[in-house]
Amino acid sequence: MSTFSADELDAAFGEFQRTVAEIAISRDWDRFAEMFTTDADYVEHALGTMSGREEIRAWIWKTMSAFPGSHMTGYPSLWHVVDAPTARVICEVDNPMRDPGDGSVITATNITILTYAGDGLWSREEDVYNPFEFGVAAMRWCEKAADLGTIDADATRWMETTGAMFARRR
C-alpha cells in the first residue's frame, strides 16, 4: 500500500513529463536516468530489463542515439491515470518522428507504467508496446524520407538492415 496521494502522484508525473519534454529537445539522456532511483528497474519488453540507474543510463543513451530513437521528437502523454494504492501512473505515450520533409506526422504509441518512489524519483518503468507497429512506423518514415531525398545515413543503414522486415510489399 502506497503512502503517496493521488495529487502527489499527479504532480510528480507532471514534473516527469516536463523534464522529458526538455530532454526531447536537449537530447541529454543523463537527465532521464537521474529521474530514477539507483536501484530502479526499467522493463522494455523487446529488449529486456535494465536494473539500476546506470544500466538505464547506458541503455537510454544507446537507444535514443540510434535510429529510430534518434529521430523521435517528443514523448508526450496522451492521457494518464494515477493509482495511489500502488504508487503507479499509467499513461499512453506518443512517439512522433521528425518531419521527413513534407509535413507528415509519423508516430507510434506505447503504454507506460511508472512506479513512484518519492522525492521526485521513480523506482520502475515498464513500456508495453507492439514492436512491429514501431518498426512499420520507422520504415514508413524511411521510405518517405528516401522519396523526398531527406533520409540520413543512420536511417538508411536501419532501412537496409533491421528495417527490411518492415518494408511494404509492393
N, C-alpha and C positions, 0 to 999 in steps of 0.2 A: 504494500500500500504506500503510495507516494505522499509526501508531505507538501508537495507543490500545489498551489491553487491553479485553477483554470486561467485566471488572469495572469499569474506569473508565467505560466507556460506560453500563453499567447504573446506576452511581452518579450520573452526570450526568443520565441520564434520570429517575431518582428525584427529583432536585432540580428538574428541569424540571416534573415532574408536581406536586410540592408547591407550586411557585410558581404554576402555572396554577390550582390549586385555590384558592389565596389570591386570585388575580386574579378568579376567578369570583364571589367574594364582594365584593371591594372595587371591582371594575369599573375598576381602574387599569391601563388598557391600555398606558401608558408602560412599565410593568414588563415586559410581554410583549415589546415591541420591544427592550428592553435585554438580552434573553437572546440576541440575535443580533449577529453581527459587523457592523461598519459597512458592509461590502460584501456582506452576505448576500443571497441570493435567496429569495423566497417564491413558490412556484408554486401558484396557485389555478386549477384547470382551467376553471372557468366565468368567472373574472374576469381572468385573465392573470397575468403575473409582476411582482411588486414587486421592484425592485432597490435594495438598500441599506436600512439600518435606518430611515432617515427615511421612505422610501416605505412600508415595512412599518408603521411607526407611524401614518402618516396613514390607510392602508387599514384597519388593525385598529380604530382609533377609529371610523371611518365605519361599518364593517361591524357592529361589536358595539354600536353606539349606536342602531341602527335595527332594526326588526322584520325577520326573526325572531331575529337575533343578540342583541338586547336582552332577549329572553325566555328565552334559554338559561341554565341554572343551573349547569352544570358541563361539564367536558370530560375525564372520566376515561378512562384507557386500560383497555380490557377485557382486553388481552393485549399483549405486546410481545416482540420478539426483537432481539438485537444481532448485528451483523455487523462484527466487529473489522477485517477486512481493508479494508473500505470506510468505516469510522468511522460507520456508519449504525445507527439504531434504527428499526425498522418496527413500527407499532402500529395497533390498531383503537381509534378514539376514539368514545365515546358523546357525544351532544349533546342531553341531555334538556331539555325546556322546562318552565317553571314550571307548577305545578298550575293548571289552568284553573278550579278551584273544586269539583271533585268527587273529587279524589284520583287522577285519571288521570295516567298517565305516557306522554307522547308524545315520541318521540325518533327520531333517525336517526343512522347511524354513517358514519364515513369511515375510510379507511386513510391514515395519515400516515407519511411517510418523512423522518426528521431526519438531517442530516449534522453530526457533531460537529467543532468547530474547536479545542477545548481551552479550558482556563481557564473552564469553565462556559458557554461560548458556542457557538452553533450557526451554521453558515455557510449552511445551506439547509433549508427545509422545503417539502415537497410534499404537498398534500392531494388524495387521489384519492377521488371520491365520485360518486354519481348525483344531479345537481341536481334531477331530477324527484322522487326519493324525499324529499329535504329539503322541496321545495315541497308535496308531498302531506301530510307531517307537519305543516308550518306551517299549512296550510289546515285539517287536522283539528283542530288546536289552536284556530284562529279560530272554526270552526263550533261547537265545544263551548263555548268561552268566550262566544260570542254567545248560544247557547241558555241558558246559565247566567246571563247578564247581567253577566259579569265582563270582557268584552272592553274594551280601552282604545282611544283614538283612533289610536295608531300602528298597532296590529294591524288596526283597522277599515280604515284607509287602504290597507294592504297587501292585505287581503282583497278590497277593491273594485277594486283596480288589478292589480298583479302577480299576486296570488293567484288571481284569477278563472280563470286557466288550469288551476289545480289543483283546482277545485271538483268535488265528486262530482256526477255526473249523476243527478239524482233522478227 
